């Protein structure tokens, strides 16, 4: 009958990735992804290791970091199977920047690798238990990269040398993906922000809170949960390809505040699930700076 509309598509389960999705699993199609943290640890032992009460993540100065990996955004702690673990290295979800050099380093760092956030989910089936998931943001996907870069560029052009606060939030994307009745317990973990404090004499808009902005990043979330050995092997290759080192042929040195990254799509994007490219090629230099990166060498107020 003409008066009856088509039924909305049912949301997928978090139990396992479908065979149809698996056949289309390419890094160039993935904008955002979600999978159990325990599964991520098993599939990426070179990037994450549990040692006692610590979850070890290679920092920028460690040799393993040159092989790619993920930028972990956190407050320093993650809960897995009821136990609390300290992170050895991570990017704080909130940082203060006071110079163009800080801003440039921060921008290059957060876009150099896929982003990773830890969240706890309560399911409608059993609300008494929480499962820990890893939420991945593919910063090499043009749609995702564009939203982050444009958000940073637009706020700069609007404040004209004044102080400002900018937040990027993924809560809506995850909320729309989860099955009805499931909810994220610690939704604030799906965001990160930075505050740029300019040396301005009169920061009226900043003082009044009018220079605060939030960018709600939108994208399609891919379910990477699976119990099948065959599917897990494909997901492992997918994660390795996504987290390969970013090799750029252009320089960041001439980037201005109001200009987005100039690298072409083939420089930041690769659709193939072939083995890793040669590690002899030059890698993107990572610049650790105290105001952003936390590690065991830096006292952590959250631990």
Number of C-alpha atoms within 10 A of each C-alpha: 4 4 5 6 7 6 6 6 6 8 11 15 14 18 13 15 21 15 10 8 12 16 10 11 18 20 21 16 13 23 21 24 19 24 21 22 23 14 17 21 16 13 18 15 10 16 19 19 15 14 10 9 11 15 20 21 23 24 22 21 11 10 9 14 17 20 18 23 27 26 25 24 22 22 19 22 16 20 17 16 11 11 8 13 19 21 23 19 23 25 23 18 21 18 17 15 20 14 12 13 10 17 17 16 17 23 15 16 21 18 19 24 22 23 21 22 23 23 23 22 18 17 19 13 9 9 12 8 13 19 18 20 22 22 23 24 26 25 24 26 21 15 14 19 20 16 18 20 16 16 19 21 16 13 19 18 11 11 15 9 14 19 23 24 21 19 19 20 18 22 19 14 17 21 14 12 19 20 16 14 10 17 18 21 13 12 18 13 20 22 20 20 17 19 17 20 17 15 12 10 7 10 18 13 14 16 11 9 12 12 18 15 16 15 17 17 20 17 18 15 19 21 23 27 23 18 11 10 9 9 18 20 12 17 21 17 18 20 22 22 22 30 22 20 24 21 15 17 11 12 11 14 7 9 12 12 15 14 13 15 18 12 14 12 11 10 14 18 19 17 15 14 16 11 10 14 10 7 11 6 9 13 15 17 14 16 13 15 13 10 15 20 20 22 19 13 8 11 9 12 7 8 10
